[in-house]
Amino acid sequence: MKRPLQILLLAALFAAGTLLLGWWTLPIIAAAYALLKRDRTAPRDTMLAATFAWIFLLSRSMSAPAFSTLLERLGRIFPLPGIGVLLLTLVLAMLLSWSAARVITGFTASTRT
């Protein structure tokens, strides 16, 4: 399967997992993907897919009227404007998926040698 299609399908899986079960599905799916792929590009692929998935989820949520209120309240907690809070959310998704896949690729690489 070509890499862009893999990333797109992985992004769909990340989005569905996040919608159905919550944010903690990101590292689980990323670890499973890295275990199946067994390639050093798995962390980068999972990071891209998680970013695309959460951009989709955030853009879908932006149409809700309470979203701007939520961003305003979060902006008071963090000394950031609303866009900063959104970027932090994307960084969280990127780090969760990348780190889980990186741990697995490091573990599988060390067991092969």
Residue pairs with C-beta under 8 A, 6 or more apart in sequence:
3 41
3 45
6 45
7 45
7 48
7 49
7 52
8 49
8 52
10 29
10 33
10 45
10 46
10 49
11 48
11 49
11 50
11 52
11 53
11 56
12 53
13 29
13 49
14 25
14 26
14 29
14 49
14 50
14 53
14 54
14 93
14 97
15 53
15 54
15 56
15 57
17 25
17 26
17 28
17 29
18 25
18 26
18 53
18 54
18 57
19 57
23 92
23 93
23 96
26 50
26 93
26 96
26 97
26 100
27 96
27 97
27 99
27 100
28 100
29 46
29 97
30 42
30 43
30 46
30 50
30 96
30 97
30 98
30 100
30 101
30 104
31 100
31 101
31 103
31 104
33 42
33 45
33 46
33 101
34 42
34 43
34 46
34 100
34 101
34 102
34 104
34 105
34 108
35 104
35 108
37 45
38 105
38 108
39 105
40 105
40 109
42 101
42 104
42 105
43 97
43 98
43 99
43 101
43 102
43 105
44 98
45 101
46 97
46 98
46 100
46 101
47 94
47 97
47 98
47 101
49 97
50 93
50 94
50 96
50 97
50 98
51 90
51 93
51 94
53 93
54 89
54 90
54 93
55 90
58 86
58 89
58 90
61 67
68 82
71 82
71 85
71 86
72 82
74 82
74 85
75 81
75 82
75 84
75 85
78 84
78 85
78 88
80 88
